[in-house]
């Protein structure tokens, strides 16, 4: 049986490690991705010696092109190198981009929407938050008071990690059942409606909620010199302009897995791709054996 052929285009250091892991599943061609072992590097999409079964794209920012090495390359041009009925995988694929691929006879799937990847990515995200906290304070995290806003995948990992290194952690959330879960893990808890009354006790506030939580009114009640680490996707949950006026160090820390642990983050994407190909029954995409 012929091996699966991957065309991986663009991205950051995560994609280098992703490509190396994908080599266990088939033949990997890389465009705009340098330094990956066992990967066949090409300088243009048209250099593909054969059509790919799977096109793997990085996190997309919208539009109909991808910036690769300073050059704008159209998604249509990349997708033209995929076999009819092939698969396009990427992060944050828009409805317009999905429509483009569909019109070319290709299937699509957004690997960032996979729950398994979201859960696994919460670990390097939490470690990145800890690094930020350590690098932006003259005090130790041990013994400091840390407030976690939200107790989903990322909130749980942050709470557990900061607690493990000796921080006194509390959790604030809207839903009573979420607060109950945090309470069973030994965290102090209080409702978001009580945030303004409690925020002044904390040295570090970590927001994971993708909604405006840390308003100017709430930030006015925060402790002088506190640190805000906002992990929520754009536009975040913090009034950053107000934080600046109030001289609060508020950091919008996005895409931490790729910044603090690109090797692990790349392998996680490759593992997710393996899950997708298994589920779709792509039989020529199997772990190679010696």
Secondary structure, DSSP 8 states (H G I E B T S, - for coil): ---EEEEEE---HHHHHHHHHHTTTEEEEEES--S-TT-EEESSGGG-SS-EEEEEEEE--SSSEEEETTEEEEHHHHHTTEEEEEEEEEES--HHHHHHHHHTT-EEEEGGG-HHHHHHHHHHHHHHHHHHHHHT-SS-STT-EEEEE--SHHHHHHHHHHHHTT-EEEEEESSHHHHHHHHHTT-EEEEGGGHHHHGGG-SEEEE--SS--B-HHHHHTS-TT-EEEE-SSTT-SB-HHHHHHTT-EEEE--SHHHHH-HHHHHHHHHHHHHHHHHHTT-TT------
